[in-house]
């Protein structure tokens, strides 16, 4: 009887199975990513940085061609556009994002689940945008986190996330992060990475 099961590994499985510790790299491909993400509160920033530390540990262990993979809380938040805390439902970035998702047709249970993961009461979606936020959300000033990542070539960028412990930690990162930079290429776009999309190219051919 013919075996019709598909045993072909997925792209993610191939990435995880790829040998680690490579020290050779392609010349003239090094680039730097320097971006900022925003966490909704001090507590979220602390959890975000803890998860990023786990990502960094896996990256330094597996990918020597990523010499810099560094994250820190930004002290001068106002200088990079993190302003005063929101006062109304409509001013809260995560709630505003949730309303936008609903308007474009994303199922409400998915939006509610996302807010719950972020520690935000989904019942706030039922309030008018001009309604005042609960005091605890008004007091939760957003915190900026700075990312500095140096890759010696494109392969290092594509392979640095190739372990289960990295992916587990990155899943926690995505819960807390409000994306602040269109140039940062997330793991879901890893196959589309190219030197031309890097914001800062250190060397060119």
C-alpha positions as CSV (number, residue, x, y, z in Angstrom):
1,X,0.0,0.0,0.0
2,X,1.4,3.4,-1.0
3,X,2.2,5.8,1.8
4,X,0.5,9.0,1.1
5,X,1.6,10.8,4.3
6,X,3.7,14.0,3.7
7,X,7.0,13.7,5.7
8,X,8.6,16.8,4.1
9,X,9.8,19.0,6.9
10,X,8.3,22.5,7.0
11,X,10.5,25.6,6.6
12,X,10.4,26.1,10.4
13,X,11.4,22.5,11.0
14,X,14.3,22.9,8.6
15,X,15.4,26.1,10.3
16,X,15.4,24.4,13.7
17,X,17.3,21.4,12.3
18,X,20.0,23.5,10.6
19,X,23.5,23.0,12.2
20,X,24.4,25.6,14.7
21,X,27.6,27.4,15.5
22,X,28.7,28.5,12.0
23,X,31.6,30.9,12.0
24,X,32.0,31.5,8.3
25,X,30.0,34.3,6.7
26,X,29.6,36.0,3.3
27,X,31.7,39.2,2.8
28,X,30.0,42.6,2.2
29,X,26.7,41.6,3.7
30,X,26.9,42.9,7.3
31,X,24.1,45.2,8.5
32,X,22.8,46.8,11.6
33,X,19.2,47.0,12.8
34,X,18.6,49.7,15.4
35,X,14.9,50.2,16.3
36,X,12.6,51.0,19.2
37,X,9.6,49.1,20.5
38,X,7.1,50.3,23.0
39,X,5.8,48.4,26.0
40,X,2.6,49.5,27.6
41,X,4.0,49.8,31.2
42,X,7.0,49.3,33.4
43,X,5.9,45.8,34.3
44,X,5.4,44.8,30.7
45,X,8.8,46.3,29.8
46,X,10.5,44.2,32.5
47,X,8.8,41.0,31.2
48,X,9.7,42.0,27.6
49,X,13.4,42.5,28.5
50,X,13.4,39.1,30.4
51,X,12.1,37.3,27.3
52,X,14.6,39.2,25.1
53,X,17.4,38.1,27.4
54,X,16.4,34.5,26.6
55,X,16.4,35.3,22.9
56,X,19.9,36.8,23.2
57,X,21.2,33.8,25.1
58,X,20.0,31.4,22.4
59,X,21.3,33.7,19.6
60,X,24.8,34.0,21.1
61,X,24.9,30.3,21.7
62,X,23.9,29.3,18.2
63,X,24.9,32.1,15.9
64,X,28.5,33.5,16.3
65,X,27.9,35.6,13.2
66,X,25.5,37.8,15.2
67,X,28.1,39.6,17.3
68,X,25.7,42.1,18.8
69,X,22.2,41.3,20.0
70,X,21.4,43.9,22.7
71,X,18.3,45.3,24.2
72,X,17.8,48.0,26.9
73,X,15.2,50.2,28.4
74,X,15.4,53.8,27.1
75,X,15.8,56.4,29.8
76,X,15.0,59.4,27.6
77,X,11.6,58.2,26.5
78,X,10.3,61.7,25.4
79,X,13.1,62.1,22.9
80,X,11.8,59.1,20.8
81,X,8.2,59.9,20.9
82,X,6.8,58.2,23.9
83,X,4.6,60.8,25.4
84,X,2.2,61.2,28.3
85,X,0.0,58.3,29.3
86,X,-3.5,58.1,27.6
87,X,-6.5,59.6,29.4
88,X,-9.3,58.1,27.4
89,X,-10.2,54.8,25.8
90,X,-9.5,56.2,22.3
91,X,-6.1,57.4,23.3
92,X,-4.9,54.0,24.6
93,X,-2.7,52.5,21.8
94,X,-3.7,48.9,22.4
95,X,-7.4,49.7,22.6
96,X,-7.2,51.9,19.6
97,X,-5.5,49.1,17.7
98,X,-8.2,46.6,18.9
99,X,-10.9,48.9,17.5
100,X,-9.1,49.1,14.2
101,X,-8.9,45.3,14.0
102,X,-12.6,45.0,14.6
103,X,-13.4,47.6,11.9
104,X,-11.4,45.7,9.3
105,X,-13.2,42.5,10.1
106,X,-10.9,40.6,12.5
107,X,-13.1,38.3,14.6
108,X,-13.9,39.7,18.0
109,X,-12.8,36.6,19.9
110,X,-9.3,37.0,18.4
111,X,-9.2,40.6,19.4
112,X,-10.4,39.9,22.9
113,X,-7.9,37.1,23.3
114,X,-5.1,39.5,22.3
115,X,-6.1,42.1,24.8
116,X,-6.4,39.5,27.5
117,X,-2.8,38.4,26.8
118,X,-1.7,42.0,27.1
119,X,-3.4,42.3,30.5
120,X,-6.1,44.7,29.3
121,X,-9.8,44.2,30.2
122,X,-11.6,43.5,26.9
123,X,-14.8,45.0,28.4
124,X,-13.2,48.4,27.7
125,X,-14.0,47.8,24.0
126,X,-17.6,48.4,24.9
127,X,-16.9,52.0,26.1
128,X,-17.1,55.1,24.0
129,X,-13.6,56.3,22.8
130,X,-14.1,59.5,24.8
131,X,-14.7,57.6,28.0
132,X,-12.0,58.0,30.7
133,X,-9.6,55.1,31.2
134,X,-9.5,53.3,34.5
135,X,-7.0,54.9,36.8
136,X,-4.5,52.0,36.6
137,X,-4.3,52.3,32.8
138,X,-3.9,56.1,33.0
139,X,-1.0,55.6,35.4
140,X,0.7,53.0,33.2
141,X,3.1,55.2,31.1
142,X,4.5,53.4,28.0
143,X,8.1,52.5,28.1
144,X,10.5,52.4,25.1
145,X,12.9,49.5,24.6
146,X,15.9,49.9,22.3
147,X,17.1,47.1,20.1
148,X,20.6,47.0,18.5
149,X,21.4,43.9,16.4
150,X,24.4,43.4,14.2
151,X,24.5,40.6,11.6
152,X,27.6,39.7,9.6
153,X,25.5,38.4,6.7
154,X,21.9,37.5,5.7
155,X,22.2,33.9,6.6
156,X,23.0,34.9,10.2
157,X,19.8,36.9,10.3
158,X,17.7,34.1,9.0
159,X,19.2,31.4,11.2
160,X,19.6,33.3,14.5
161,X,16.1,32.4,15.5
162,X,16.5,28.7,14.7
163,X,15.9,27.1,18.1
164,X,12.9,26.1,20.1
165,X,13.9,28.1,23.2
166,X,14.4,31.2,21.1
167,X,11.0,30.8,19.5
168,X,9.3,30.2,22.8
169,X,10.9,33.4,24.3
170,X,10.0,35.4,21.1
171,X,6.4,34.3,21.5
172,X,6.4,36.1,24.9
173,X,8.0,39.1,23.3
174,X,5.2,39.5,20.8
175,X,2.6,39.6,23.6
176,X,4.0,42.8,25.1
177,X,5.4,44.7,22.2
178,X,3.6,47.5,20.4
179,X,5.6,47.7,17.1
180,X,7.3,51.1,16.6
181,X,9.4,50.7,13.5
182,X,8.4,49.6,10.0
183,X,12.0,48.6,9.2
184,X,12.2,45.8,11.7
185,X,11.6,42.5,10.0
186,X,9.8,40.0,12.2
187,X,10.3,36.2,12.1
188,X,7.2,35.7,10.1
189,X,8.9,37.7,7.2
190,X,12.3,36.0,7.6
191,X,12.3,34.4,4.2
192,X,11.8,37.9,2.6
193,X,14.9,39.3,4.3
194,X,17.3,41.1,2.0
195,X,20.2,43.4,2.3
196,X,18.3,46.1,0.4
197,X,15.7,46.3,3.2
198,X,18.2,46.9,6.0
199,X,17.9,50.3,7.5
200,X,21.6,50.7,8.1
201,X,24.1,49.0,5.8
202,X,27.6,48.9,7.1
203,X,29.3,47.7,4.0
204,X,28.1,47.4,0.4
205,X,29.4,45.5,-2.5
